[in-house]
Amino acid sequence: MTDVFSRKKRSEVMSRIRSKGTAVEESLYSIVRESIAARWTIDRNVSGLPGHPDIVIRELRLAIFAHGCFYHCCSQHGHIPKSNREYWSPKLASNLKRDRLNRSRLRRQGFSVWTIWEHALEGFQLQRTRLMMQRRLNKFVLEKAARRENRY
């Protein structure tokens, strides 16, 4: 199947795809900020850590990624485009390999790593994700506190 855009127009469209500050990241950030209030500092797009996590709460050693369904091969919505498969197939496979490697590196550095998918931060799923994140963050904080107390 041929592209519906000319090469020039396709280049223009692709150049507008951002890697930081996306609506998905902003949505995730607002959920995390609401959930933890002002108790901890939330860092965004941390370049000093493997994979440049979208959100990092250093005090909790927590790294959170907001993954786009297409570029990170979501099992529900990811697909290989019909056109230019010789480019997209290895590209998406290398993205998956890089994601696994980055999660592994972060865990070796003592971080817990969470991944939230793009589709969970859109439409009717957003409220469900908000509630899930609040519960998960509260549980995570309680578990961290219990582990600290057991050390002493």
N, C-alpha and C positions, 0 to 999 in steps of 0.2 A: 504494500500500500504506500502510495506516495504522500509526502507531506502536503498539508493544505496551505502552508505558507511558503513563500519564496525563501531562499537561503538568508537573505538580508533580514526579512521580517522575523524568521525563526531566531536568528541571532539576537535581534532586538528583544523578542519575547523572553528568551532564556537569560539575557543579561539583567532582566528585572527580578529574577528569582534571588531573594536575599538569603544569606546564611545566618544572619543575626537579627534580632528584633522582629521576628515574624509574629504574626497574630497568635500562632500556636504557643510560642514561647511566652508572649505577654499574658496569655490566658493562664498558663501554668504558673507563672510568677505571681499573678494575683491570687491564685488559689493557695499557694504556699505561704505568701505573705499574710493572708487572712487566717490561715491555720495556725501559724506560730506567733502571730502578733509581733511584738517588738522584742521578744526574748532573745533572739539570735540574729546575727548579721547574715544576710542572704547575698552571696556573690553571684554575679551573672556572667556567663560566657567566659569561664576561667581558662585563660590561655596557658597557665603554668601546669595544668594537669592533663593527663592523657585524654584525648577525645574532646577537649574543651567543653566540659559539662555545661549545660544551659543554666543549671542552678546548683550552687554548692553552699552547704551550711557546714562550715569548717568545724565549729564546736561539736557538732554531732557526727562529723566524718561521714557526711551524706552527700552523694553526687546524684543529680537527677537529670536525665536526658529527655527532651521532647523530640521524639522521632517522627519525621514525616513518613506517611504510609508508602509513598512511591520510592523515595531514595533509600529507605532502610528496609524495604521488602516486607511490609506488614503481611501477615498470613491471611488477613481478611481482604485487604484492598491492594496489596502490592501486585505488580504484573510487569512482564517484560514487553515493551512496546513492539508492535508488529513491524514497524519500520526501523531500520538501522539496528537490527538485533546484534550484529557483530560488534557494535559499540556498547550497547546497553547491557547485554548479558554479562560480559566480564566486569563492566563498571559496577553493576549492582552486586555481583559476587564479591568484588573487592571491598565494597562498602560493608557487607556483612562480616567479612573477615576482619576488617579494621575495627568494627564495633565490638566484636568478641575480644580482640586483643586489647582494646582500650578498657573494657570492663575488667578484664583480668588484671591489667596493670593497676587500675584504681583499687581493686580488692587487695592486691599485694601491698599497696600503700596504706591499707587499713580503712578504706572507704566502703560503705554500703552503696550499692549502685541500683538505682531505680530507673525504669524506662516507662514513659507515658507516651502512648501513641496519639498521633494527630487526631484520629477519629474520636478519641475519648475526650477531646477538648473542644468539640464542635457540637452545635445543635442541641438536641435533647439529651445527649450523653454528658454534657458539661456539668449539670447539677449532680448527676450520679458520681462523676469523677471527683467533684468538689467534696462530697460527703465521704467518699472512699479515702481521699487524701487526708482529710481531717482525722479520720479514725486511725489511719495508718501512721501518720506523723505522731499522734498522741501516744499510740502503742509503742512506737519506736523510741520516743523520748523516755517513756516509763521503763522500757527494757534497758536503755543505756544507763539510766540512773540506778537501776537495780544492780547492774554489773559493776558500776563504780563502787557502790556500797559493799558489795561482796569482796572487793579487792582489799579493803581495810580491815 
